[in-house]
Amino acid sequence: MPKLSVVVPFYNVQTYAPDALKSLELNARDDFEFLLVDDCSTDGTPDLLERAARELPGAVHLRHGRNGGLATARNTGLDAARGEYLAFLDGDDWLAPGHLARTLAAIEALNCDFVRTDHVRCTGRSRSVQRVPYGPESVVADPRTAILPADRATSVDYPYAWAGMYHRRLLDRGLLHFTDGLRTAEDRPWIWRLHREAASFAAVGLPGVFYRRGVSTSLTQVGDERQLDFIRAFDQVLADVHEDRESGRLLPKAVRTYCAIIAHHFGSIERFEPDVAKKLRIMSTAALGRMPQDVLEHVLDSMDVERSTVLRRLRGGRRAPSGANA
């Protein structure tokens, strides 16, 4: 059994894949395997991965016959993974040399289900360190304690699968797979499930993942219908939380986050194609109607006036109270 399996999906990233693959080479060990999942790329990416399968120690090339999206590609890698621990990287990002070994040493020393790491956000030549929104560092805790409070950023608002490492027992329990077919926000139900059902976690710093922003082919930059999968993702979050033993405590956080994401999309609605923008309005109104209305009303009262006004209009009309909190 390898000590670590790293799942790396690729889709039409021939410009960036060499950086990802070089960084894997600088992290390679005899007991590491790299599962390179080509999600039916149509550019030069498959050739790069075929070469990596020959030259990169521990590399395994897996190919999809049709494009399934990031969630499905990650699941393909998870199904093939043999490691005692698991990690993720996206094909347009890269790792600092030795980052995987340092993170592995941290999770083994802490002996917990998973660890979360900081990362470096890269936009052009700009670099900024993004911290895990959880206070204690290298202290093992119950993941549930990192979900609340509802009115500020917490660990479930830091959903990046690649910002951490995970023990295989989570995979064996069915906690690491993603909702098949989700093309955006696939990590939202995933991170909520981890924090509700895993037994232990820790934040460990270690900002060794370089997350590339502003990539033209990334779904965060594309205004087509695939973006609307966030509705299905957050519907799943709400359904899962509703069944949780502490649903009364956790639902306000889930509803507030869902509302914040809807408001975020309306804040940049001009980037969507006209038909998609229309569908976003219709689907968002329906989503607000599906939320528990007493919880939603409290959330809207507690949000800033700008966002609550947008959401109330979508919901069907009540004006934001003049004393809404900023």
N, C-alpha and C positions, 0 to 999 in steps of 0.2 A: 504494500500500500504506500503510495506517495505521501509525504508529509503534507503537501499543499497542492490543491488544484486551483488554477486561476482561469475563470471563464471570460473570454474576450470576444464579443460579437463585432462583426465588421459588416458594413453595407456601404458600398460606393465611396470609400475613403482612401483611394489610392494616393492622394496628396499627403495624408496624415498617417497612414498605416506604418510607413517606415519608422517614424518616431516611436510609435507604440511598440513595434517589434524590437527596435534597438533597445528600448528601455527594459523589455522583458529579458533580452540577452544579458543586460547588466544586473538583472535580478536572479538569473538562473542558478539553480543548484541541482545536484544529482537527484534529490528527492522532491523536486518540484515538477509539476506538469502544467502545460499551457494549452488550454482547449480553445483553438482558434475557430470560431464559428462564422462561416461566410453565409450571410442571409440573402443568397442569390444576387450577388453584386453583378452589375452590368458594365463595370469599368475594368481597370487593371488590377483591382484588389485580389481576385482569385489567384493570379500569377504570383503576386507577392506572398500570399499565404502558402502556396505550394512550395515556393522556395524556402520559406521559413520552416515548413514541416521537415525539410531535408537538412537544414543548417542550424536551426535553433534547438538547443538541448531541451528535451521534454515536450516539444511542440507536437500537437495532434491537430490535423486539419479536418474540420467537419463542414459539410456543405448542405445547404437547403436547396431543394429543387424549385421552390418558389419562395418569394419574400413573405415572411410571416411577422416581421416587426421585432423590436428589441426584446419584448417579454418572451416571445416564442424562441428567439435565438438563445437567450440566457438559459431557458429551460432545456434546450438541446444540450448545452454544455453541462448543466447540472446532471442530466441523465447519464452522461458519459464520465462524470468526475469520479475519481477513485480515492481522492485525498482524505486525510484525517481532518484537515481544515480546508476551507474554501474562501476564495476572494474573487472579486470582479474587476474588470477594467473595460472601458469602452474603446473601440478601435480608433477614435480620433483624439484620445488623451494619451498621457504617458506617465511613467513612474520615475522617481528619483532612484539612482543606483542604491541597491541594498534595502529599499523600503520594505519589500515583502519579508525579508529576514528579520528586520527590526519589529515589524508588526506581529510576526509569528512568535518571536521571543516574548513580546508583551502579553499576548493572549495565553501562551503556555504558562508564563509566570503567574498570571492572575487566575488561571484555571476557571474561566467563565464561558458562557455560551457564545457570546460575541463581543467584539470591541468596535468602537466607532472612532474614526480618526479625522483630524482636520484635513483640509486640502488647500491647494493653491488655485485660485481662479485666474485664468489667462485670457485676456481680451486684447488681441493685437500684441503689443509689447508691454501692456500693463499687467502687473502681477499683484494679487492681494490674497492674504491668507484668510480663509473662512473657517471659523472655529465651530466645533460641535457645540450647540446651545445647551450645554449641561455643565454645571459648575464643578463638582469634584473630579479630579483627574487621577486615573490609575487607582480608583476605588471601586470595588465590586459592589453592585447594587441590584435591586429588583428593577427590571426594565419598566414596570408600571409606574414607578415613582418619577420617571422622566417624561411622562405624557402631559401632565398638568403643570402649571395652571393654564386655563383656557385663553387668557388675555395677553400672553406673551409667547415668543418663540421657544419651543422645546424640542426635544430630540426627534419627535415624530414630524417636525417641520424641516428636518434635515434628512431627507429620505434616500440620499444617494447610496445605492448598493455598493459602489466601488469605494466608499469611504469607510472601510472596515474589514473585518475578517470574522469567520463564522465556523463554529465547530460542526463536525459532520452529524452529530446527534440532532441538530436542527433540521438538516436535510432528511434524515431518517424519520423525523416526526412530521414531515410535510410542510415545514415552515419556511423553506427557502425558495420554493417554486413561485413563479409569477403567474398572474391571471393570463392565460393564453390568449393571444390576439390583441392585447392592449398595445396601442402604438404611442401613447403618451401617458404620463402620470402612472405608469405601471408600477413604480416603486412606492406609491402612496398606500394602497392596501397592504402591500408587503411590509412596510416599516411599521404600520399600525399592528399587524398581526404579530410581528416579532416582539414588539413592546408589550403586547397583551399576553402572549403565550410562552415566551422564553422565560427561563428561570433566573438568569443572571447576565449582566453586561457591565462594561466599563468604557469610559471615554479615555483615550490615551494620547491625545495630541498627534504627534508624528505626521506633519503635513507633507507627505511624500507623493501624493497623487496630484498631477497637473491637469486641471479640467479646462478644456479649450472651449471658450464661449465665442459666439459669433460665426460659427461654421455655417456656410450657406445651405448645406444639405441637412443640417440638424433640424429636427422637428420644432425646436424652440424658435427657429427662424422662419418656418414655413407656415403660411396662413391657409392651409387647405383643411379638408374635413377630418383628417387624422387627428388634428388638435382637439377635436370635440370628444375624444375618448376620455378626457378628464372627467366628463360627466359620469360615464360608466364606472370609472375608477373610484370616484367619491361616493357614488351610490353603493358600491361594494363596502367602502369604509363604514358608511352609516348602517348598512345592514348587519355587518359584523359587530359593530359596537352595540347596536340595539340588542343583540343576543348575549352580550357580555354580562357577567355577574355584577359589574359596576356600571351598567349603562347609564344610570342617573347621573353619575359623576363625570363620565367620559363624553356623553353626547354633546354638551355645550362646546367642548373643544373641537369635536369632529364637525359640528355644524358651522362653527366660526371659521374653521379652516376652509371648508367648502365654500362658504360665502366670500371669503377673502380671495379665493382663486377665481370665482365667477367675476368679482369686481375687477380683479387684475386683467382678465381677458377683455372686459369692456373698456378698460383704460387704454387699450391699444387695439381697439376693434378695427381701426382703419387698415391694419395689416392683413385682415381676412378678405378673401374673395367675397363679393356681394352675396352670393347664395349661401356661403358658409356663415357670414355674419347674421343673415336672417335666421338660419337654423340655430345659431348660437343663442339668439334671443328666445326662440321658441323653446329650446331644450332647457335653457336656464330658468325660464318661468315655470316650466313643468317641474324642474328639480326643486325649486323653492317651495312649490306646492306639495312635494312629497316629504319635505322635512317636518319633524315634529313642530307644530306651529307655536306652541308655548315657548319651546327652546329657541326657535328662530326669532320670535318677538324680542326675547331678552337679548339675544346676540345683536340684533339690529339696533336696539337701544344703546348698546355698549360700544358700538363702532363709531368711527369718525363720521361727521355729517356727509362728506362727499360720497363715501362708499355706501352708507346706509340709504342715502337718497337714491342712488342708482339701483340698489337692490329692492327697495320699496316700490319703485316704479315698475321694475320687472315683475315683482310679486303681484302688483295689481292696484297700487295706488296710494297707500297712506303716506303722508308726508313725514319726513324725519322730524323728531321733536327738536325744539330749539336748543335744548340743553344736552344734546348728545355729546358723549365724551370724545375727545380727540384721541 
